[in-house]
Amino acid sequence: MKKNNFDLLRLIAALQVVLMHTTKHVLLEHNYNLNVFWASVIKILSYIEGVPIFFLISGFLITMSYDRNSNLRDYIQNRFLRIFPGLYLNIFLGVIILYYFGYLHLNLEFFSWLIAQLTIVQFYNAEMFRGFGVGVINGSLWTISVELSFYIILPILFILFKKQKVFFIIISLVSFFIWNYDLNNTKDVFINKLVHVSILPYIFLFIIGICFYKFFNKVKIYIENKFVLWCIPFIVFNSVIYYFSIEANFFINILKWFIFSFLIFSFVFSFKNLSYKILYGNDYTYGIYIYHMLVINILVHLNFVAEIKYFVIAIVLSIILGIFSWHFIEKPMLKLKKHSIFKQREK
């Protein structure tokens, strides 16, 4: 299991999110017409779904980490070191950016927002920032709130899996129903917005990751070195849905996540050690992910939009910041962790 592609998969997921957000905010929202080729590329990228990938593999890796060392103090320390040092620098830079552009006022709203960002409510956005960039200083951070919530509930899920598998299954089903509801509701209603950025619609993805870890010895025969084989049902399924305009329903979505999860974990355990050969043990994912919306917001606010060169600038700057974050913030902090599951990093 040590030879895997988790780091490379996370990087691919992060780049998918960056490319989708950059295309949307820098190009499409400013009436830039994509040619047929780029429109096709973006359509294909939309099927990769970077954020669900994060939730799936977090379920696997965090469960593995907790299973091998269930000392709660070590668990909390490791999770803190993985998320908060990079996040706090990101928030600090966001404050500087807002101050520079005149959107920062030291009032109750600001300090409420700051406390939310520094704790576990990163999806909260202050109204006084609505005029800057796309209207949210770093909208991608809502997934950090979800990830932190996963960390909090994992010990409970771990116990339920051992002693009350019925409740474990019920939680998964309820979450899946909520995900279906979230998929089809309007986000103009406050409660629907809150559900969308909460842990509720995504617990089932985290649990799928847990199950892949717990039953790894049973499923590995279906995923190890089977990535190319799983590409076939994935491509066929999405092609049929797209070309025949089939509306998603409960059963279609079950099939979707079944195929997608096996595709993802088959990539992790195929092409052994491909991740290390490409990245040499570096993990730039987190930095790229948390900084890209800061870059996009600055470009949009300066009206550097609707041209491919600004699209490229956003991508390149996000990658540079991700590399900086890894080498100067994340990697030094991760050396303080206890009982890492791989010599590579985990998330």
C-alpha positions as CSV (number, residue, x, y, z in Angstrom):
1,M,0.0,0.0,0.0
2,K,3.0,2.3,0.4
3,K,3.4,2.6,-3.3
4,N,0.5,4.8,-4.3
5,N,-0.5,7.8,-6.2
6,F,-2.4,9.8,-3.5
7,D,-0.2,12.9,-3.9
8,L,-0.6,12.9,-7.7
9,L,-4.3,12.3,-7.5
10,R,-4.7,15.2,-5.1
11,L,-2.7,17.5,-7.4
12,I,-4.9,16.5,-10.3
13,A,-8.0,17.2,-8.3
14,A,-6.7,20.6,-7.2
15,L,-5.7,21.6,-10.7
16,Q,-9.2,20.6,-11.9
17,V,-10.8,22.9,-9.4
18,V,-8.3,25.7,-10.3
19,L,-9.0,25.3,-14.1
20,M,-12.8,25.3,-13.6
21,H,-12.8,28.3,-11.3
22,T,-10.3,30.3,-13.5
23,T,-12.4,29.5,-16.7
24,K,-15.6,30.6,-15.0
25,H,-14.4,33.8,-13.2
26,V,-11.7,35.1,-15.6
27,L,-13.2,34.1,-18.9
28,L,-16.9,32.9,-19.1
29,E,-18.3,35.5,-16.6
30,H,-16.8,38.2,-18.8
31,N,-18.3,37.0,-22.1
32,Y,-15.2,35.2,-23.4
33,N,-16.3,32.6,-26.0
34,L,-14.4,29.4,-25.7
35,N,-13.6,27.7,-29.0
36,V,-14.9,24.1,-29.6
37,F,-11.7,22.5,-28.4
38,W,-11.5,24.4,-25.1
39,A,-15.2,24.0,-24.5
40,S,-14.8,20.2,-24.9
41,V,-11.8,20.2,-22.6
42,I,-13.7,22.0,-19.9
43,K,-16.7,19.7,-20.3
44,I,-14.4,16.7,-19.9
45,L,-12.7,18.3,-16.8
46,S,-16.1,18.8,-15.2
47,Y,-16.5,15.0,-15.0
48,I,-13.3,14.6,-12.9
49,E,-14.9,16.5,-9.9
50,G,-11.9,17.5,-7.8
51,V,-13.7,18.3,-4.6
52,P,-15.4,14.9,-4.2
53,I,-12.0,13.3,-4.9
54,F,-10.6,15.1,-1.9
55,F,-13.5,13.8,0.3
56,L,-13.1,10.3,-1.0
57,I,-9.4,9.9,-0.4
58,S,-9.6,11.8,2.9
59,G,-11.9,9.1,4.2
60,F,-9.3,6.5,3.2
61,L,-6.2,8.3,4.5
62,I,-7.5,9.8,7.7
63,T,-9.1,6.5,8.7
64,M,-5.8,4.7,8.0
65,S,-4.0,7.3,10.2
66,Y,-6.4,7.0,13.0
67,D,-6.5,3.2,12.8
68,R,-2.7,3.0,13.2
69,N,-2.5,5.5,16.0
70,S,-5.8,6.3,17.8
71,N,-4.1,8.5,20.4
72,L,-6.5,11.5,20.4
73,R,-3.8,14.0,21.2
74,D,-1.6,12.9,18.4
75,Y,-4.6,12.8,16.0
76,I,-5.6,16.4,16.8
77,Q,-2.0,17.6,16.6
78,N,-1.4,15.9,13.2
79,R,-4.7,17.3,11.8
80,F,-3.9,20.8,13.1
81,L,-0.4,20.7,11.5
82,R,-1.8,19.6,8.2
83,I,-4.4,22.3,7.8
84,F,-3.9,25.4,10.0
85,P,-0.3,26.7,9.4
86,G,-1.0,27.1,5.6
87,L,-4.5,28.2,6.2
88,Y,-3.5,31.0,8.7
89,L,-0.9,32.4,6.3
90,N,-3.5,32.3,3.5
91,I,-6.0,34.2,5.7
92,F,-3.3,36.7,6.7
93,L,-2.6,37.4,3.0
94,G,-6.3,37.7,2.3
95,V,-6.6,40.4,5.1
96,I,-3.6,42.3,3.5
97,I,-5.3,42.1,0.1
98,L,-8.6,43.4,1.4
99,Y,-6.9,46.2,3.3
100,Y,-4.9,47.2,0.2
101,F,-8.0,47.5,-2.0
102,G,-10.0,49.3,0.7
103,Y,-12.4,46.6,1.7
104,L,-11.2,46.1,5.2
105,H,-12.8,47.9,8.2
106,L,-12.1,47.0,11.8
107,N,-15.6,46.5,13.0
108,L,-17.7,43.7,14.5
109,E,-18.4,42.2,11.0
110,F,-14.7,41.9,10.3
111,F,-13.8,40.3,13.6
112,S,-16.7,37.8,13.3
113,W,-15.4,36.9,9.9
114,L,-11.8,36.5,11.1
115,I,-12.8,34.3,14.0
116,A,-14.8,32.1,11.6
117,Q,-11.8,31.8,9.3
118,L,-9.5,30.9,12.1
119,T,-11.7,28.2,13.5
120,I,-14.0,25.9,11.5
121,V,-16.5,28.2,9.7
122,Q,-14.4,29.1,6.7
123,F,-17.5,29.2,4.5
124,Y,-18.7,32.4,6.2
125,N,-18.2,35.6,4.1
126,A,-18.6,39.1,5.3
127,E,-21.0,41.3,3.3
128,M,-18.5,44.2,3.2
129,F,-16.3,42.0,0.9
130,R,-19.0,41.6,-1.7
131,G,-17.6,44.4,-3.9
132,F,-14.2,42.8,-4.2
133,G,-13.4,40.5,-7.0
134,V,-16.0,37.8,-7.4
135,G,-17.7,38.8,-4.1
136,V,-16.0,36.2,-1.8
137,I,-12.4,36.7,-0.8
138,N,-11.7,32.9,-0.9
139,G,-14.8,30.9,-1.6
140,S,-12.9,27.6,-2.0
141,L,-12.3,27.5,1.7
142,W,-15.8,26.2,2.4
143,T,-14.3,22.7,1.7
144,I,-11.9,23.2,4.6
145,S,-14.9,23.5,6.9
146,V,-16.2,20.2,5.6
147,E,-12.8,18.6,5.9
148,L,-12.4,19.7,9.5
149,S,-15.8,18.4,10.3
150,F,-14.7,15.1,8.9
151,Y,-11.8,15.1,11.2
152,I,-14.1,15.8,14.2
153,I,-16.6,13.0,13.4
154,L,-14.1,10.3,12.3
155,P,-13.6,8.9,15.8
156,I,-17.4,8.5,16.2
157,L,-17.7,6.9,12.7
158,F,-14.8,4.6,13.6
159,I,-16.7,3.4,16.7
160,L,-19.9,3.0,14.8
161,F,-18.2,0.9,12.1
162,K,-16.9,-1.5,14.8
163,K,-20.0,-1.8,16.9
164,Q,-23.0,-0.4,15.1
165,K,-22.7,-0.9,11.4
166,V,-26.5,-0.3,11.0
167,F,-26.1,3.3,12.1
168,F,-23.0,3.6,9.9
169,I,-25.2,2.6,6.9
170,I,-28.1,4.9,8.0
171,I,-25.8,7.9,8.2
172,S,-24.5,7.1,4.7
173,L,-28.0,6.8,3.2
174,V,-29.2,10.0,4.9
175,S,-26.2,11.9,3.6
176,F,-26.8,10.6,0.1
177,F,-30.4,11.7,0.2
178,I,-29.3,15.1,1.3
179,W,-26.7,15.2,-1.5
180,N,-29.4,14.5,-4.0
181,Y,-31.6,17.3,-2.4
182,D,-28.6,19.7,-2.6
183,L,-28.0,18.8,-6.2
184,N,-31.4,19.9,-7.3
185,N,-32.4,22.8,-5.0
186,T,-32.0,26.5,-5.5
187,K,-29.1,28.1,-3.7
188,D,-31.1,31.4,-3.4
189,V,-32.6,30.2,-0.2
190,F,-30.4,30.6,2.9
191,I,-31.0,27.1,4.4
192,N,-30.1,25.5,1.0
193,K,-26.9,27.6,0.9
194,L,-26.0,26.4,4.4
195,V,-26.7,22.8,3.6
196,H,-24.5,23.0,0.5
197,V,-21.4,24.2,2.5
198,S,-22.1,21.9,5.5
199,I,-20.8,18.4,6.0
200,L,-24.2,16.8,5.5
201,P,-24.3,16.2,1.7
202,Y,-20.7,14.8,1.7
203,I,-20.5,12.4,4.6
204,F,-21.3,9.5,2.3
205,L,-18.3,10.3,0.2
206,F,-16.0,10.3,3.2
207,I,-17.6,7.0,4.3
208,I,-17.0,5.5,0.9
209,G,-13.3,6.3,1.5
210,I,-13.5,4.7,4.9
211,C,-15.0,1.5,3.4
212,F,-12.3,1.3,0.8
213,Y,-9.7,1.4,3.5
214,K,-11.6,-1.0,5.8
215,F,-12.2,-3.6,3.1
216,F,-9.0,-2.9,1.1
217,N,-7.9,-6.6,1.2
218,K,-11.2,-7.6,-0.4
219,V,-11.4,-4.8,-3.0
220,K,-7.8,-4.5,-4.0
221,I,-8.2,-7.3,-6.6
222,Y,-10.7,-5.0,-8.3
223,I,-8.6,-1.8,-8.2
224,E,-4.9,-2.6,-8.2
225,N,-3.5,-2.0,-11.7
226,K,-7.1,-1.7,-13.0
227,F,-7.3,2.0,-13.8
228,V,-7.5,1.6,-17.5
229,L,-10.3,-1.0,-17.1
230,W,-12.3,1.3,-14.9
231,C,-11.9,4.2,-17.4
232,I,-14.2,2.2,-19.8
233,P,-17.4,2.2,-17.7
234,F,-16.6,5.8,-16.6
235,I,-16.4,7.0,-20.1
236,V,-19.4,5.0,-21.3
237,F,-21.6,6.1,-18.4
238,N,-20.9,9.8,-18.8
239,S,-21.1,9.7,-22.6
240,V,-24.6,8.0,-22.4
241,I,-25.7,10.5,-19.8
242,Y,-24.5,13.5,-21.9
243,Y,-25.5,12.5,-25.4
244,F,-29.0,11.2,-24.4
245,S,-29.6,14.0,-21.9
246,I,-30.5,11.5,-19.2
247,E,-31.7,13.3,-16.0
248,A,-29.9,12.2,-12.9
249,N,-32.0,10.3,-10.4
250,F,-31.4,8.4,-7.2
251,F,-30.3,5.2,-9.0
252,I,-28.3,7.0,-11.7
253,N,-26.4,8.8,-8.9
254,I,-25.7,5.5,-7.1
255,L,-24.2,4.1,-10.2
256,K,-22.3,7.3,-10.8
257,W,-20.5,7.2,-7.4
258,F,-19.9,3.5,-7.6
259,I,-18.0,3.9,-10.9
260,F,-16.3,7.1,-9.9
261,S,-15.0,5.8,-6.5
262,F,-13.6,2.6,-8.1
263,L,-12.0,4.8,-10.8
264,I,-10.4,7.0,-8.3
265,F,-9.0,4.3,-6.1
266,S,-7.9,2.2,-9.0
267,F,-5.8,5.2,-10.1
268,V,-4.3,5.4,-6.7
269,F,-3.1,1.8,-6.8
270,S,-2.2,1.5,-10.5
271,F,1.0,2.7,-12.1
272,K,2.9,2.0,-8.9
273,N,5.0,4.9,-7.6
274,L,4.1,7.2,-10.5
275,S,3.4,9.9,-8.0
276,Y,6.9,9.8,-6.6
277,K,8.5,9.7,-10.0
278,I,6.7,12.9,-11.0
279,L,6.6,14.8,-7.7
280,Y,9.6,13.3,-5.8
281,G,7.6,13.2,-2.6
282,N,6.4,16.8,-2.8
283,D,2.7,17.7,-2.2
284,Y,1.7,21.0,-3.7
285,T,-2.0,20.4,-3.7
286,Y,-3.1,22.2,-0.6
287,G,-1.2,25.5,-1.4
288,I,-2.5,25.5,-4.9
289,Y,-6.0,24.9,-3.8
290,I,-6.2,27.6,-1.0
291,Y,-4.4,30.3,-2.9
292,H,-5.9,30.2,-6.4
293,M,-9.1,32.2,-5.5
294,L,-7.0,34.9,-4.0
295,V,-5.2,35.2,-7.3
296,I,-8.4,35.1,-9.3
297,N,-10.0,37.7,-7.1
298,I,-7.1,40.2,-7.6
299,L,-7.3,39.7,-11.4
300,V,-11.0,40.1,-11.5
301,H,-10.9,43.2,-9.3
302,L,-8.2,44.8,-11.6
303,N,-10.3,43.8,-14.6
304,F,-7.6,41.5,-15.9
305,V,-10.2,39.2,-17.5
306,A,-11.6,37.9,-20.8
307,E,-8.2,37.1,-22.3
308,I,-6.3,33.8,-22.3
309,K,-3.1,35.5,-21.0
310,Y,-4.9,36.3,-17.7
311,F,-6.2,32.7,-17.6
312,V,-2.6,31.5,-17.9
313,I,-1.3,34.1,-15.3
314,A,-3.9,32.9,-12.8
315,I,-2.9,29.2,-13.2
316,V,0.9,29.9,-13.1
317,L,0.7,32.2,-10.0
318,S,-1.5,29.6,-8.2
319,I,1.1,26.9,-8.9
320,I,4.0,29.1,-7.7
321,L,2.2,30.0,-4.5
322,G,1.4,26.3,-4.0
323,I,5.1,25.4,-4.4
324,F,6.1,28.2,-2.0
325,S,3.5,27.1,0.6
326,W,4.7,23.5,0.5
327,H,8.4,24.1,0.9
328,F,8.3,27.0,3.4
329,I,5.1,26.4,5.4
330,E,3.6,23.0,5.1
331,K,6.6,20.7,4.8
332,P,8.4,22.2,7.9
333,M,5.2,21.9,9.9
334,L,4.6,18.3,8.8
335,K,8.0,17.3,10.2
336,L,6.5,17.9,13.6
337,K,3.8,15.2,13.0
338,K,3.8,11.9,14.9
339,H,3.2,8.6,13.2
340,S,2.7,9.6,9.6
341,I,1.1,6.8,7.7
342,F,3.5,7.0,4.7
343,K,6.8,8.6,4.3
344,Q,4.8,10.8,1.9
345,R,2.2,13.1,3.3
346,E,-1.4,12.5,4.1
347,K,-4.4,14.7,4.2
